[in-house]
Amino acid sequence: MSTARPSPERRAAYPHFLSITTRWADNDQYGHVNNVVYYQFFDTVVNRYLIEAGALDVAGGEAIGLVVETACRYFAPVSFPDTVHAGLRVVHVGTSSVRYEIGLFANDNDDAVAQGHFVHVYVDRVGRRPVPLSAALRAALAPLEPR
């Protein structure tokens, strides 16, 4: 049984972008950005957005988001000195969880070179038990949700 490979998404599918400059150290021995770095791009776009929106206090907030699921599909390589434009959207907001989807675009390309997701479950910083999403977080997520 064969399943069709998904096609890369276009930039227009994402309401928020962050430009990330690749570094020489991001390249692996094969001359392209190593797969683990793509997950760093995912973390960077999500957490920077949340911090700038006032929805995440990394050092002192009562709740923190733990990644409980992640995936990435690769379509084309990226290499230093490319600039990656990380597109961000939210496709599910639950009681204590959020599913973020990220599209990575190299330089001026309109098709994603990679796309993936991760799920945050928000937990109490001390007890690590799920907690409801805060009003500030829900407000920050709203512009990222489909219209």
FENZI-V812856 format. One line per field, one symbol per residue. psi: psi as a letter, one per 40 degrees, with the letter a starting at -180 (. if undefined). burial: b if it has 24 or more other C-alpha atoms within 12 Angstrom, else e. A space follows every 10 residues. Layout:
psi: ???
burial: ???
//
This chain:
psi: hhihhiiiii deeheiihhh hiidediaee eihidddddd dddddddddd ddeeehgdde idiihhheii ihhhdiiiih fihhhhihih ehhadeihhi hhhhhhbeie ihdiiaiihh hhihddefii iihidddddd ddeeii.
burial: eeeeeeebbb bebbbbbbbb bbeeebeeee eebbbebbbb bbbbbbbbbb eeeebbeeee eebbbbeeeb ebbbeebbbb ebbbbbbbbb bebeebbbbb bbbbbbbeee bbbbbbbbbb bbbeeeeeeb eebbeebbeb beebeee
//
